[in-house]
Amino acid sequence: MGLISPRTRDMFSGTRLPFNDYLMGGDIDLLVETSQVLSNRTEATGKIYAKIIPALGDRKIDMILKDGQTPEAPIDRIAHHTGVPL
């Protein structure tokens, strides 16, 4: 199940991917995609953070929230290429 809805595609990407404490960076990078058009992306982002903070604790989390109206950006292609679906 995705972070917004069952149709959400959630990707874990970035420097924490090697799962090697020696190589890992300090933040967690998430790409959350949905085909839905979100009327309030700020509110949706806050709800996602509220869901994941209890599980991840006090860590820096960088999140990209891409809805049905968000144009694709280069960072999206990088996350798709290097990311791991949650």
Secondary structure, 3 states (H helix, E strand, C coil): CCCCCCCCEEEEECCCCCCCCCCCCCEEEEEEECCCCCCCHHHHHHHHHHHHHHHHCCCEEEEEEECCCCCCCHHHHHHHHHCEEC
